[in-house]
Amino acid sequence: MRGVSPFIATILLIAFSVAVGGLMMSWYMGLTKTQAGLVSNQTEQETTCNWGGIRVLTETIKCNFAGNGSSTNPEYLNFSVHNSGSINLYNLKVQVYVGGIARTYDLYEVLTNLTFTPSYPLKPEEIKTVAANITEDLPFSDADWIRVITQCSNVNSGYIRDVDCTP
């Protein structure tokens, strides 16, 4: 039985190396293109978000944390928000810090019962009354603070402190 000649073995080794190199290069180019696209989208969103602003009209805050919230009898928190920036805002949520724990709830417009999405945003200079259904039993207490957050990590209302939510 005869083995493969050294010349044929060298040719096969070179062909195998070129094939593996081609596959690696193709994978790397695809990965680079995907990452560049993600960075571009993120940079565009962050640049756009620099034009955002949201403000809670503190005089409109109404809440009741009676210590008996449930899905059939939710406790409530509602107030008016003003889009003080020049971009559409959506994915509005309220963070509530009460009883030593921060909780996050979706906000919806009171008049329409709709949450804020890219197709139903809070437009620049709009003021809307919003609410959060709190379907868990929060301790009978005031909120240490509340804060509205948006799709932009740098666009929030800031902390509104010492919110009176006792019945």
Phi and psi in degrees as GROMACS dihedral restraints (atoms count N, CA, C in turn):
[ dihedral_restraints ]
;  ai    aj    ak    al  type     phi  dphi    fc
    3     4     5     6     1  -108.5    20    10
    4     5     6     7     1   146.8    20    10
    6     7     8     9     1   -86.7    20    10
    7     8     9    10     1   178.1    20    10
    9    10    11    12     1   -77.7    20    10
   10    11    12    13     1   139.3    20    10
   12    13    14    15     1   -66.9    20    10
   13    14    15    16     1   153.0    20    10
   15    16    17    18     1   -59.0    20    10
   16    17    18    19     1   -34.8    20    10
   18    19    20    21     1   -64.3    20    10
   19    20    21    22     1   -47.9    20    10
   21    22    23    24     1   -64.7    20    10
   22    23    24    25     1   -40.4    20    10
   24    25    26    27     1   -61.8    20    10
   25    26    27    28     1   -41.1    20    10
   27    28    29    30     1   -64.4    20    10
   28    29    30    31     1   -44.0    20    10
   30    31    32    33     1   -61.4    20    10
   31    32    33    34     1   -45.7    20    10
   33    34    35    36     1   -63.0    20    10
   34    35    36    37     1   -40.6    20    10
   36    37    38    39     1   -64.7    20    10
   37    38    39    40     1   -42.7    20    10
   39    40    41    42     1   -64.7    20    10
   40    41    42    43     1   -43.9    20    10
   42    43    44    45     1   -62.1    20    10
   43    44    45    46     1   -43.0    20    10
   45    46    47    48     1   -63.4    20    10
   46    47    48    49     1   -43.0    20    10
   48    49    50    51     1   -63.8    20    10
   49    50    51    52     1   -41.4    20    10
   51    52    53    54     1   -64.9    20    10
   52    53    54    55     1   -41.8    20    10
   54    55    56    57     1   -63.4    20    10
   55    56    57    58     1   -46.3    20    10
   57    58    59    60     1   -63.6    20    10
   58    59    60    61     1   -41.6    20    10
   60    61    62    63     1   -61.3    20    10
   61    62    63    64     1   -41.0    20    10
   63    64    65    66     1   -64.0    20    10
   64    65    66    67     1   -42.8    20    10
   66    67    68    69     1   -63.2    20    10
   67    68    69    70     1   -44.0    20    10
   69    70    71    72     1   -63.6    20    10
   70    71    72    73     1   -41.5    20    10
   72    73    74    75     1   -65.2    20    10
   73    74    75    76     1   -41.2    20    10
   75    76    77    78     1   -62.7    20    10
   76    77    78    79     1   -45.5    20    10
   78    79    80    81     1   -61.6    20    10
   79    80    81    82     1   -45.4    20    10
   81    82    83    84     1   -63.9    20    10
   82    83    84    85     1   -41.2    20    10
   84    85    86    87     1   -63.9    20    10
   85    86    87    88     1   -42.4    20    10
   87    88    89    90     1   -63.6    20    10
   88    89    90    91     1   -43.4    20    10
   90    91    92    93     1   -62.3    20    10
   91    92    93    94     1   -44.9    20    10
   93    94    95    96     1   -62.7    20    10
   94    95    96    97     1   -43.3    20    10
   96    97    98    99     1   -64.1    20    10
   97    98    99   100     1   -41.7    20    10
   99   100   101   102     1   -63.9    20    10
  100   101   102   103     1   -46.8    20    10
  102   103   104   105     1   -64.2    20    10
  103   104   105   106     1   -39.8    20    10
  105   106   107   108     1   -63.2    20    10
  106   107   108   109     1   -39.2    20    10
  108   109   110   111     1   -65.2    20    10
  109   110   111   112     1   -41.7    20    10
  111   112   113   114     1   -64.3    20    10
  112   113   114   115     1   -44.5    20    10
  114   115   116   117     1   -64.1    20    10
  115   116   117   118     1   -40.7    20    10
  117   118   119   120     1   -62.3    20    10
  118   119   120   121     1   -45.6    20    10
  120   121   122   123     1   -63.4    20    10
  121   122   123   124     1   -43.7    20    10
  123   124   125   126     1   -64.8    20    10
  124   125   126   127     1   -42.4    20    10
  126   127   128   129     1   -63.3    20    10
  127   128   129   130     1   -42.4    20    10
  129   130   131   132     1   -61.9    20    10
  130   131   132   133     1   -44.2    20    10
  132   133   134   135     1   -65.3    20    10
  133   134   135   136     1   -44.0    20    10
  135   136   137   138     1   -63.7    20    10
  136   137   138   139     1   -38.8    20    10
  138   139   140   141     1   -64.9    20    10
  139   140   141   142     1   -44.2    20    10
  141   142   143   144     1   -62.5    20    10
  142   143   144   145     1   -41.6    20    10
  144   145   146   147     1   -63.4    20    10
  145   146   147   148     1   -20.4    20    10
  147   148   149   150     1   -62.2    20    10
  148   149   150   151     1   -17.2    20    10
  150   151   152   153     1   -95.8    20    10
  151   152   153   154     1     5.2    20    10
  153   154   155   156     1   -90.6    20    10
  154   155   156   157     1   156.0    20    10
  156   157   158   159     1  -165.0    20    10
  157   158   159   160     1   140.2    20    10
  159   160   161   162     1  -140.2    20    10
  160   161   162   163     1   142.1    20    10
  162   163   164   165     1  -135.5    20    10
  163   164   165   166     1   135.3    20    10
  165   166   167   168     1   -90.7    20    10
  166   167   168   169     1   129.4    20    10
  168   169   170   171     1   -81.9    20    10
  169   170   171   172     1    96.1    20    10
  171   172   173   174     1   -60.1    20    10
  172   173   174   175     1   -28.9    20    10
  174   175   176   177     1   -68.9    20    10
  175   176   177   178     1   -11.9    20    10
  177   178   179   180     1   -98.4    20    10
  178   179   180   181     1    -0.9    20    10
  180   181   182   183     1   -68.2    20    10
  181   182   183   184     1   125.9    20    10
  183   184   185   186     1  -132.5    20    10
  184   185   186   187     1   133.1    20    10
  186   187   188   189     1  -155.2    20    10
  187   188   189   190     1   161.7    20    10
  189   190   191   192     1  -148.2    20    10
  190   191   192   193     1   106.0    20    10
  192   193   194   195     1  -108.2    20    10
  193   194   195   196     1    82.4    20    10
  195   196   197   198     1   -84.9    20    10
  196   197   198   199     1    -6.2    20    10
  198   199   200   201     1    84.5    20    10
  199   200   201   202     1    20.9    20    10
  201   202   203   204     1  -139.3    20    10
  202   203   204   205     1    29.7    20    10
  204   205   206   207     1   -68.3    20    10
  205   206   207   208     1   140.6    20    10
  207   208   209   210     1  -153.4    20    10
  208   209   210   211     1   175.8    20    10
  210   211   212   213     1   -67.0    20    10
  211   212   213   214     1   -27.8    20    10
  213   214   215   216     1   -92.1    20    10
  214   215   216   217     1   -18.2    20    10
  216   217   218   219     1  -138.0    20    10
  217   218   219   220     1    71.3    20    10
  219   220   221   222     1   -70.9    20    10
  220   221   222   223     1   147.0    20    10
  222   223   224   225     1   -75.5    20    10
  223   224   225   226     1   163.5    20    10
  225   226   227   228     1  -133.3    20    10
  226   227   228   229     1   158.9    20    10
  228   229   230   231     1  -148.5    20    10
  229   230   231   232     1   119.7    20    10
  231   232   233   234     1  -141.6    20    10
  232   233   234   235     1   157.2    20    10
  234   235   236   237     1  -171.1    20    10
  235   236   237   238     1   175.1    20    10
  237   238   239   240     1  -105.1    20    10
  238   239   240   241     1   142.1    20    10
  240   241   242   243     1  -120.7    20    10
  241   242   243   244     1   148.4    20    10
  243   244   245   246     1  -122.9    20    10
  244   245   246   247     1   124.0    20    10
  246   247   248   249     1   -80.0    20    10
  247   248   249   250     1    99.5    20    10
  249   250   251   252     1   -91.3    20    10
  250   251   252   253     1     5.0    20    10
  252   253   254   255     1  -101.3    20    10
  253   254   255   256     1  -162.3    20    10
  255   256   257   258     1  -122.7    20    10
  256   257   258   259     1    20.3    20    10
  258   259   260   261     1  -126.8    20    10
  259   260   261   262     1   158.0    20    10
  261   262   263   264     1   -69.8    20    10
  262   263   264   265     1   140.2    20    10
  264   265   266   267     1  -117.2    20    10
  265   266   267   268     1   143.1    20    10
  267   268   269   270     1  -150.8    20    10
  268   269   270   271     1  -177.6    20    10
  270   271   272   273     1    54.1    20    10
  271   272   273   274     1    41.6    20    10
  273   274   275   276     1   -70.4    20    10
  274   275   276   277     1   131.3    20    10
  276   277   278   279     1  -137.2    20    10
  277   278   279   280     1   154.7    20    10
  279   280   281   282     1  -114.3    20    10
  280   281   282   283     1   133.3    20    10
  282   283   284   285     1  -100.8    20    10
  283   284   285   286     1   131.4    20    10
  285   286   287   288     1  -122.2    20    10
  286   287   288   289     1   126.9    20    10
  288   289   290   291     1  -109.3    20    10
  289   290   291   292     1   108.8    20    10
  291   292   293   294     1  -145.1    20    10
  292   293   294   295     1   141.7    20    10
  294   295   296   297     1    63.0    20    10
  295   296   297   298     1    28.1    20    10
  297   298   299   300     1    80.4    20    10
  298   299   300   301     1     6.3    20    10
  300   301   302   303     1  -130.6    20    10
  301   302   303   304     1   135.3    20    10
  303   304   305   306     1   -91.0    20    10
  304   305   306   307     1   128.0    20    10
  306   307   308   309     1  -121.5    20    10
  307   308   309   310     1   150.9    20    10
  309   310   311   312     1  -122.3    20    10
  310   311   312   313     1   133.6    20    10
  312   313   314   315     1  -131.1    20    10
  313   314   315   316     1   145.2    20    10
  315   316   317   318     1   -68.8    20    10
  316   317   318   319     1   144.7    20    10
  318   319   320   321     1  -103.1    20    10
  319   320   321   322     1   145.1    20    10
  321   322   323   324     1  -133.8    20    10
  322   323   324   325     1   155.3    20    10
  324   325   326   327     1   -75.1    20    10
  325   326   327   328     1   132.2    20    10
  327   328   329   330     1   -64.8    20    10
  328   329   330   331     1   -42.4    20    10
  330   331   332   333     1   -66.9    20    10
  331   332   333   334     1   -36.7    20    10
  333   334   335   336     1  -106.7    20    10
  334   335   336   337     1   -14.7    20    10
  336   337   338   339     1    64.9    20    10
  337   338   339   340     1    22.2    20    10
  339   340   341   342     1  -103.6    20    10
  340   341   342   343     1   141.8    20    10
  342   343   344   345     1   -81.1    20    10
  343   344   345   346     1   162.4    20    10
  345   346   347   348     1   -88.5    20    10
  346   347   348   349     1   119.1    20    10
  348   349   350   351     1  -127.0    20    10
  349   350   351   352     1   172.6    20    10
  351   352   353   354     1   -57.9    20    10
  352   353   354   355     1   -30.3    20    10
  354   355   356   357     1   -88.3    20    10
  355   356   357   358     1   -11.7    20    10
  357   358   359   360     1  -136.7    20    10
  358   359   360   361     1    74.1    20    10
  360   361   362   363     1   -89.9    20    10
  361   362   363   364     1   169.4    20    10
  363   364   365   366     1   -87.6    20    10
  364   365   366   367     1   111.6    20    10
  366   367   368   369     1   -81.5    20    10
  367   368   369   370     1   160.1    20    10
  369   370   371   372     1   -54.1    20    10
  370   371   372   373     1   136.0    20    10
  372   373   374   375     1    69.5    20    10
  373   374   375   376     1     3.2    20    10
  375   376   377   378     1   -76.3    20    10
  376   377   378   379     1   146.5    20    10
  378   379   380   381     1  -121.9    20    10
  379   380   381   382     1   124.9    20    10
  381   382   383   384     1  -130.8    20    10
  382   383   384   385     1   146.0    20    10
  384   385   386   387     1   -86.4    20    10
  385   386   387   388     1   125.8    20    10
  387   388   389   390     1  -122.1    20    10
  388   389   390   391     1   161.5    20    10
  390   391   392   393     1  -145.1    20    10
  391   392   393   394     1   159.3    20    10
  393   394   395   396     1  -130.5    20    10
  394   395   396   397     1   126.1    20    10
  396   397   398   399     1   -83.4    20    10
  397   398   399   400     1   122.0    20    10
  399   400   401   402     1  -105.0    20    10
  400   401   402   403     1    99.6    20    10
  402   403   404   405     1   -96.2    20    10
  403   404   405   406     1    20.5    20    10
  405   406   407   408     1  -123.2    20    10
  406   407   408   409     1   161.2    20    10
  408   409   410   411     1   -83.9    20    10
  409   410   411   412     1    95.7    20    10
  411   412   413   414     1   -79.5    20    10
  412   413   414   415     1   150.8    20    10
  414   415   416   417     1   -63.5    20    10
  415   416   417   418     1   145.4    20    10
  417   418   419   420     1   -59.7    20    10
  418   419   420   421     1   101.3    20    10
  420   421   422   423     1  -168.7    20    10
  421   422   423   424     1   166.8    20    10
  423   424   425   426     1   -85.0    20    10
  424   425   426   427     1   160.2    20    10
  426   427   428   429     1   -86.5    20    10
  427   428   429   430     1   131.7    20    10
  429   430   431   432     1   -64.1    20    10
  430   431   432   433     1   -39.5    20    10
  432   433   434   435     1  -162.1    20    10
  433   434   435   436     1   158.9    20    10
  435   436   437   438     1  -130.3    20    10
  436   437   438   439     1   157.6    20    10
  438   439   440   441     1  -154.4    20    10
  439   440   441   442     1   135.7    20    10
  441   442   443   444     1   -94.7    20    10
  442   443   444   445     1   131.9    20    10
  444   445   446   447     1  -118.9    20    10
  445   446   447   448     1   160.8    20    10
  447   448   449   450     1  -132.3    20    10
  448   449   450   451     1  -172.2    20    10
  450   451   452   453     1   -66.0    20    10
  451   452   453   454     1   -19.0    20    10
  453   454   455   456     1   -96.8    20    10
  454   455   456   457     1   121.8    20    10
  456   457   458   459     1   -61.7    20    10
  457   458   459   460     1   -24.2    20    10
  459   460   461   462     1   -98.3    20    10
  460   461   462   463     1     5.6    20    10
  462   463   464   465     1  -113.6    20    10
  463   464   465   466     1   106.6    20    10
  465   466   467   468     1  -148.4    20    10
  466   467   468   469     1   169.3    20    10
  468   469   470   471     1   -81.0    20    10
  469   470   471   472     1    -8.0    20    10
  471   472   473   474     1    79.0    20    10
  472   473   474   475     1   171.7    20    10
  474   475   476   477     1   -85.0    20    10
  475   476   477   478     1   125.1    20    10
  477   478   479   480     1   -99.4    20    10
  478   479   480   481     1   115.1    20    10
  480   481   482   483     1   -96.8    20    10
  481   482   483   484     1   155.6    20    10
  483   484   485   486     1    53.2    20    10
  484   485   486   487     1    60.1    20    10
  486   487   488   489     1   -86.5    20    10
  487   488   489   490     1   124.6    20    10
  489   490   491   492     1   -80.8    20    10
  490   491   492   493     1   106.4    20    10
  492   493   494   495     1  -118.7    20    10
  493   494   495   496     1    16.7    20    10
  495   496   497   498     1   -82.3    20    10
  496   497   498   499     1   142.9    20    10
